């Protein structure tokens, strides 16, 4: 008799996450429809279309910048799309509703509407932009490998938010307002002027603010301390709100005092230093996962699962590119594809091993899942390796047994050689059968 199929706890949790993700996607779709109606109702269909055409122009550039940061271990496209669309539709719809409600209340109380941008908008906008990436962290913690991923997810959410917000500014406050005041030609001039200010001068503002929250989420993702997991995202969100509020305060002060130079001074004193500071941090963090592989993977070299050249070839993007070029030479396009898969799997393995050492998977069920993932990644690495290993005619046959090389010399004799201090790429080494698998923290 056949045994009934019983879902494992890991499969049940995966199914639960898929259902939640589908629910989130449906919610985003409903918000997208609602936001489209709101824009069309408030600024008109023509202005919405013109605003969309202008607002979408910088999006590919900004998205490419964030994807450039995440080349070591790219995030799943579906989660990147969720982060972007969450910011574009859910965050904008919530912010529009709250800001409009606050503007009406401020008008009733006799307060200037410009205070909404200072006292209300930073709090609701930064909170809503951050909720999408925070939800991804809760549901798919293993896809959050650190600060870089936090900046990427939050940055894409902010890019989506800025795109839809720019539709309102470019199409409504720009084209539609100019057309109603003078005519279509003046509307086009106002559109261009608004585009220069909103895109060229301040187009990075929303991603810059929300990246503060991304840093907090990234710190929380790599910490085993419960207080850090809670306080780091809140601290990042608070900094994002403060930066956003300060930036919105500058035009309010300039309008109230008649000193337009306040905008220039604020731009130079606040936005420029913060921008270059975050830019420097992201460039430094971009190599974090490469450096992590060199620290976390030698344990698998000792066990015979990896060779020193393989680990060395993962340490930087230049080395990874050299390894892919070598794989193309010895195995063609299939070799490049296998090498790319090998590199991604090895990076995930390094992140997983680092997480085990940090104690991120403290519960037995999480630890068991981590060890299963470790086995799966080791199997994937071995499979990818078969596409290109030992096929370079310019390199003598060599075997790595976990301690030293055994190299076939021209006289036909195989001799042992120690590993050099600075292993080189590419990766021609065949591995001896690895030691029996054991996934504990003391893995030797």
C-alpha positions as CSV (number, residue, x, y, z in Angstrom):
1,X,0.0,0.0,0.0
2,X,1.2,3.5,-0.8
3,X,1.9,5.9,2.1
4,X,0.0,9.2,2.1
5,X,2.0,12.3,1.3
6,X,2.5,14.5,4.4
7,X,3.8,18.0,4.1
8,X,6.9,18.8,6.2
9,X,6.9,21.9,8.5
10,X,9.2,23.6,6.1
11,X,6.8,23.0,3.1
12,X,3.9,24.2,5.2
13,X,5.7,27.4,6.1
14,X,6.7,27.9,2.4
15,X,3.1,27.4,1.4
16,X,1.9,29.9,4.0
17,X,4.5,32.5,2.7
18,X,3.3,31.9,-0.9
19,X,-0.3,32.6,0.1
20,X,0.6,35.7,2.0
21,X,2.7,36.9,-1.0
22,X,-0.2,36.3,-3.3
23,X,-2.4,38.3,-0.9
24,X,0.1,41.2,-0.9
25,X,0.2,41.2,-4.7
26,X,-3.6,41.3,-4.9
27,X,-3.6,44.2,-2.4
28,X,-1.0,46.0,-4.5
29,X,-3.1,45.5,-7.6
30,X,-6.2,47.0,-5.9
31,X,-4.2,50.0,-4.7
32,X,-2.8,50.5,-8.2
33,X,-6.3,50.6,-9.7
34,X,-7.4,53.0,-6.9
35,X,-4.4,55.3,-7.3
36,X,-4.9,55.5,-11.1
37,X,-8.5,56.6,-10.5
38,X,-7.4,59.1,-7.9
39,X,-4.9,60.6,-10.3
40,X,-7.2,60.7,-13.2
41,X,-10.0,62.3,-11.1
42,X,-7.7,65.0,-9.6
43,X,-5.5,66.1,-12.5
44,X,-7.3,64.6,-15.5
45,X,-6.5,61.8,-17.8
46,X,-4.4,63.8,-20.2
47,X,-2.3,65.2,-17.4
48,X,-1.9,61.8,-15.9
49,X,-0.6,60.3,-19.1
50,X,1.8,63.2,-19.7
51,X,3.0,63.0,-16.1
52,X,3.5,59.3,-16.3
53,X,5.5,59.6,-19.6
54,X,7.8,62.1,-17.9
55,X,8.0,60.5,-14.5
56,X,8.9,57.1,-15.8
57,X,12.0,58.4,-17.7
58,X,14.5,58.3,-14.7
59,X,13.1,55.0,-13.3
60,X,15.3,52.6,-15.4
61,X,18.4,54.6,-14.4
62,X,17.6,54.6,-10.7
63,X,16.5,50.9,-10.7
64,X,19.8,50.0,-12.5
65,X,21.8,51.8,-9.8
66,X,20.2,49.7,-7.1
67,X,20.6,46.5,-9.0
68,X,24.3,47.4,-9.6
69,X,24.7,47.3,-5.8
70,X,23.4,43.7,-5.6
71,X,25.5,41.9,-8.2
72,X,27.1,39.4,-5.8
73,X,23.9,37.6,-4.8
74,X,20.9,39.1,-6.8
75,X,17.6,39.1,-5.0
76,X,14.6,37.3,-6.5
77,X,12.9,39.4,-9.2
78,X,9.5,38.8,-7.7
79,X,10.5,40.4,-4.4
80,X,12.2,43.3,-6.1
81,X,9.0,43.9,-8.0
82,X,6.9,43.7,-4.8
83,X,9.1,46.3,-3.2
84,X,8.9,48.6,-6.2
85,X,5.1,48.3,-6.7
86,X,4.4,48.6,-2.9
87,X,6.1,52.0,-2.9
88,X,4.5,53.0,-6.2
89,X,0.9,52.2,-5.2
90,X,0.3,51.2,-1.6
91,X,2.6,53.8,-0.1
92,X,1.4,56.6,-2.4
93,X,-2.3,55.8,-1.9
94,X,-1.9,55.8,1.9
95,X,0.2,59.0,1.9
96,X,-2.2,60.8,-0.4
97,X,-5.1,59.9,1.8
98,X,-3.4,60.9,5.1
99,X,-1.8,64.1,3.6
100,X,-5.1,65.2,2.1
101,X,-7.0,64.6,5.4
102,X,-4.3,66.5,7.3
103,X,-4.4,69.4,4.8
104,X,-8.2,69.7,5.4
105,X,-7.7,69.7,9.2
106,X,-4.9,72.3,9.0
107,X,-7.1,74.5,6.9
108,X,-10.0,74.3,9.4
109,X,-7.5,75.1,12.2
110,X,-6.2,78.1,10.4
111,X,-2.7,76.6,9.9
112,X,-0.8,76.9,6.6
113,X,-1.0,73.9,4.4
114,X,2.7,73.9,3.9
115,X,3.1,72.5,7.4
116,X,1.6,69.2,6.2
117,X,4.8,68.6,4.3
118,X,6.9,69.1,7.5
119,X,4.7,67.7,10.3
120,X,2.7,64.9,8.5
121,X,4.2,63.8,5.1
122,X,7.6,62.6,6.4
123,X,6.0,60.3,9.0
124,X,3.4,58.7,6.8
125,X,5.5,58.5,3.7
126,X,8.6,57.0,5.2
127,X,6.5,54.5,7.3
128,X,4.5,53.3,4.3
129,X,7.6,53.1,2.0
130,X,9.3,50.9,4.7
131,X,6.4,48.6,5.4
132,X,6.9,46.7,2.1
133,X,10.6,45.9,2.6
134,X,9.8,45.1,6.3
135,X,7.2,42.6,5.2
136,X,9.7,41.0,2.8
137,X,12.2,40.7,5.7
138,X,9.5,39.0,7.9
139,X,8.4,36.5,5.2
140,X,11.7,35.9,3.4
141,X,14.4,36.6,5.9
142,X,16.9,34.4,4.0
143,X,16.6,36.8,1.1
144,X,17.8,39.7,3.3
145,X,21.5,39.1,3.5
146,X,22.5,42.4,5.0
147,X,22.6,46.2,4.7
148,X,23.0,46.1,0.9
149,X,19.8,44.2,0.5
150,X,18.0,46.5,2.9
151,X,19.1,49.5,0.8
152,X,18.1,47.8,-2.4
153,X,14.6,46.8,-1.3
154,X,13.9,50.2,0.4
155,X,15.5,52.1,-2.5
156,X,13.3,50.4,-5.0
157,X,10.2,51.1,-2.8
158,X,11.2,54.7,-2.7
159,X,11.8,54.8,-6.5
160,X,8.3,53.5,-7.0
161,X,6.9,56.1,-4.6
162,X,8.8,58.9,-6.3
163,X,7.6,57.8,-9.7
164,X,3.9,58.1,-8.9
165,X,4.4,61.2,-6.8
166,X,6.1,62.8,-9.8
167,X,3.1,62.0,-12.0
168,X,1.1,64.3,-9.7
169,X,3.8,67.1,-9.7
170,X,4.8,66.8,-13.4
171,X,1.3,66.2,-14.8
172,X,-0.8,68.2,-12.3
173,X,1.3,71.0,-10.8
174,X,3.4,71.3,-13.9
175,X,1.5,70.7,-17.2
176,X,-2.1,70.9,-16.1
177,X,-1.6,74.1,-14.0
178,X,0.4,75.8,-16.8
179,X,-2.2,74.8,-19.4
180,X,-5.1,76.2,-17.3
181,X,-3.2,79.4,-16.6
182,X,-2.0,80.3,-20.1
183,X,-2.3,77.4,-22.5
184,X,-0.7,74.1,-23.7
185,X,2.6,75.8,-24.6
186,X,3.0,77.2,-21.2
187,X,2.0,73.9,-19.7
188,X,4.8,72.2,-21.6
189,X,7.3,74.9,-20.2
190,X,6.0,74.3,-16.7
191,X,6.4,70.5,-17.2
192,X,10.1,70.9,-18.3
193,X,10.8,73.3,-15.4
194,X,9.3,70.9,-12.9
195,X,11.1,68.0,-14.5
196,X,14.5,69.7,-14.0
197,X,13.7,70.4,-10.4
198,X,12.0,67.1,-9.4
199,X,14.2,64.8,-11.5
200,X,17.6,66.3,-12.1
201,X,18.1,68.2,-8.8
202,X,16.1,66.2,-6.2
203,X,15.3,62.9,-7.9
204,X,17.5,61.0,-5.4
205,X,15.8,62.5,-2.4
206,X,13.2,59.7,-1.7
207,X,15.6,56.8,-2.2
208,X,18.2,58.7,0.0
209,X,15.7,59.1,2.9
210,X,14.4,55.6,2.8
211,X,17.8,54.1,2.5
212,X,18.2,55.0,6.2
213,X,15.4,52.6,7.0
214,X,17.1,50.0,4.7
215,X,20.3,50.2,6.7
216,X,18.3,49.5,9.9
217,X,16.5,46.6,8.3
218,X,19.8,45.2,7.0
219,X,21.4,45.4,10.5
220,X,18.4,43.6,12.0
221,X,18.6,40.9,9.4
222,X,22.1,39.9,10.4
223,X,21.7,40.2,14.1
224,X,20.7,37.5,16.6
225,X,19.9,40.0,19.3
226,X,16.2,40.6,19.7
227,X,16.6,44.2,20.8
228,X,18.8,45.0,17.7
229,X,16.2,43.4,15.5
230,X,13.6,45.8,16.8
231,X,15.5,48.9,17.5
232,X,17.7,49.1,14.4
233,X,14.8,49.4,11.9
234,X,13.0,51.9,14.2
235,X,16.2,54.0,14.4
236,X,16.6,53.9,10.7
237,X,13.0,54.9,10.2
238,X,13.4,57.8,12.6
239,X,16.5,59.1,10.8
240,X,14.6,58.8,7.5
241,X,11.8,60.8,8.9
242,X,14.1,63.5,10.3
243,X,16.0,63.9,6.9
244,X,12.7,64.0,5.0
245,X,11.1,66.5,7.4
246,X,14.2,68.7,7.4
247,X,14.3,68.7,3.6
248,X,10.6,69.6,3.4
249,X,11.2,72.4,6.0
250,X,13.7,74.2,3.7
251,X,11.2,75.5,1.1
252,X,8.7,76.3,3.9
253,X,11.3,78.5,5.5
254,X,12.3,80.1,2.2
255,X,8.7,80.9,1.4
256,X,8.0,82.3,4.9
257,X,11.2,84.5,5.1
258,X,11.5,85.4,1.4
259,X,15.1,84.1,1.4
260,X,15.4,81.7,-1.5
261,X,19.0,81.1,-0.7
262,X,17.9,78.9,2.2
263,X,17.1,76.2,-0.4
264,X,20.6,76.4,-1.8
265,X,22.3,76.4,1.6
266,X,20.2,73.5,2.8
267,X,20.9,71.6,-0.4
268,X,24.6,72.0,0.0
269,X,24.8,71.6,3.8
270,X,22.3,68.7,4.1
271,X,21.6,66.8,1.0
272,X,25.0,66.7,-0.6
273,X,27.0,65.4,2.4
274,X,24.3,62.8,3.2
275,X,24.2,61.7,-0.4
276,X,27.9,61.2,-0.7
277,X,28.1,59.6,2.7
278,X,25.5,57.0,1.7
279,X,27.1,56.6,-1.7
280,X,30.4,55.9,0.0
281,X,28.8,53.4,2.4
282,X,27.0,51.5,-0.4
283,X,30.2,51.3,-2.5
284,X,32.0,49.9,0.5
285,X,29.1,47.5,1.3
286,X,29.0,46.4,-2.3
287,X,32.1,44.3,-1.7
288,X,30.9,42.9,1.6
289,X,29.6,39.7,0.2
290,X,32.8,39.1,-1.7
291,X,34.8,39.6,1.5
292,X,32.4,37.4,3.4
293,X,33.0,34.5,1.1
294,X,36.7,34.6,1.8
295,X,36.0,34.5,5.6
296,X,33.2,32.0,5.7
297,X,34.1,29.4,3.0
298,X,37.5,28.2,4.1
299,X,35.8,25.8,6.4
300,X,34.5,24.0,3.3
301,X,38.0,24.0,1.8
302,X,39.3,22.1,4.9
303,X,36.5,19.6,4.4
304,X,37.2,19.1,0.7
305,X,34.0,20.6,-0.6
306,X,35.8,23.6,-2.2
307,X,39.3,24.3,-3.4
308,X,41.4,27.4,-2.5
309,X,41.2,28.8,-6.1
310,X,37.4,28.5,-6.0
311,X,37.2,30.6,-2.8
312,X,39.8,33.1,-4.1
313,X,37.8,33.5,-7.4
314,X,34.7,34.7,-5.3
315,X,36.5,37.5,-3.4
316,X,35.8,40.4,-5.9
317,X,33.7,41.2,-8.9
318,X,36.9,41.3,-11.0
319,X,37.8,37.8,-10.0
320,X,34.3,36.6,-10.6
321,X,34.4,38.1,-14.1
322,X,37.8,36.5,-14.8
323,X,36.4,33.1,-13.7
324,X,33.4,33.5,-16.0
325,X,35.6,34.4,-18.9
326,X,37.7,31.3,-18.2
327,X,34.5,29.2,-18.0
328,X,33.5,30.6,-21.4
329,X,36.8,29.6,-22.9
330,X,36.8,26.1,-21.7
331,X,33.1,25.3,-21.8
332,X,31.3,27.9,-23.9
333,X,28.0,29.6,-23.0
334,X,26.9,26.7,-20.9
335,X,30.1,27.1,-18.9
336,X,29.4,30.8,-18.2
337,X,25.9,30.0,-17.1
338,X,27.2,27.2,-14.8
339,X,29.9,29.5,-13.4
340,X,27.4,32.2,-12.6
341,X,25.2,29.7,-10.8
342,X,28.3,28.4,-9.0
343,X,29.1,31.9,-7.8
344,X,25.6,32.7,-6.6
345,X,25.2,29.4,-4.8
346,X,28.6,29.8,-3.1
347,X,27.7,33.4,-2.0
348,X,24.4,32.1,-0.5
349,X,26.4,29.3,1.2
350,X,28.8,31.9,2.7
351,X,25.8,34.0,4.0
352,X,24.2,30.9,5.4
353,X,27.4,29.8,7.2
354,X,27.9,33.3,8.6
355,X,24.3,33.3,9.8
356,X,24.8,30.0,11.6
357,X,28.0,31.3,13.3
358,X,26.1,34.5,14.3
359,X,23.3,32.4,15.8
360,X,20.5,33.7,13.5
361,X,18.9,30.3,13.4
362,X,18.7,29.6,17.1
363,X,15.5,27.6,17.1
364,X,15.8,23.9,16.3
365,X,13.3,24.1,13.4
366,X,15.2,27.0,11.9
367,X,18.6,25.3,12.4
368,X,17.3,22.1,10.8
369,X,16.1,24.2,7.8
370,X,19.5,25.9,7.6
371,X,21.3,22.6,7.5
372,X,19.1,21.3,4.8
373,X,19.7,24.5,2.8
374,X,23.5,24.0,3.4
375,X,23.3,20.5,1.9
376,X,21.2,21.7,-1.0
377,X,23.7,24.5,-1.8
378,X,26.7,22.1,-1.6
379,X,24.9,19.8,-4.0
380,X,24.2,22.7,-6.4
381,X,27.9,23.8,-6.2
382,X,29.0,20.3,-7.1
383,X,26.6,20.1,-10.0
384,X,27.6,23.5,-11.4
385,X,31.3,22.5,-11.1
386,X,30.9,19.6,-13.5
387,X,30.3,21.9,-16.4
388,X,33.7,23.4,-16.4
389,X,36.1,21.6,-14.0
390,X,39.2,19.9,-15.4
391,X,38.6,21.0,-19.0
392,X,41.4,23.6,-19.4
393,X,44.1,22.1,-21.6
394,X,46.5,24.8,-20.5
395,X,46.5,23.7,-16.9
396,X,47.9,20.4,-15.7
397,X,45.5,18.0,-13.9
398,X,45.4,18.8,-10.2
399,X,43.5,17.3,-7.3
400,X,42.6,19.1,-4.0
401,X,42.1,16.7,-1.1
402,X,41.3,19.4,1.6
403,X,44.9,19.9,2.7
404,X,47.2,20.1,-0.4
405,X,47.3,19.8,-4.2
406,X,48.3,16.7,-6.1
407,X,49.5,17.9,-9.5
408,X,50.3,15.8,-12.5
409,X,53.8,16.9,-13.7
410,X,55.0,16.5,-17.4
411,X,57.0,13.4,-16.4
412,X,53.7,11.7,-15.6
413,X,54.3,11.6,-11.8
414,X,51.7,13.1,-9.4
415,X,53.4,15.1,-6.7
416,X,51.8,16.9,-3.6
417,X,52.1,20.7,-3.5
418,X,50.9,23.0,-0.6
419,X,48.3,25.7,-1.5
420,X,49.9,29.1,-2.2
421,X,49.1,32.0,0.2
422,X,47.3,33.9,-2.5
423,X,45.4,31.4,-4.7
424,X,44.8,32.3,-8.2
425,X,41.9,32.1,-10.6
426,X,40.5,30.4,-12.7
427,X,39.3,27.1,-11.2
428,X,40.8,24.0,-12.9
429,X,41.1,21.9,-9.7
430,X,39.2,18.6,-9.3
431,X,38.1,17.8,-5.8
432,X,38.6,14.5,-4.0
433,X,35.5,13.0,-2.4
434,X,34.6,15.3,0.5
435,X,34.4,14.2,4.1
436,X,31.0,13.1,5.5
437,X,28.6,16.0,5.7
438,X,27.9,17.6,9.1
439,X,26.2,21.0,9.3
440,X,26.9,22.0,12.9
441,X,28.7,25.2,13.9
442,X,31.9,23.2,14.7
443,X,31.9,21.8,11.1
444,X,35.4,20.4,10.3
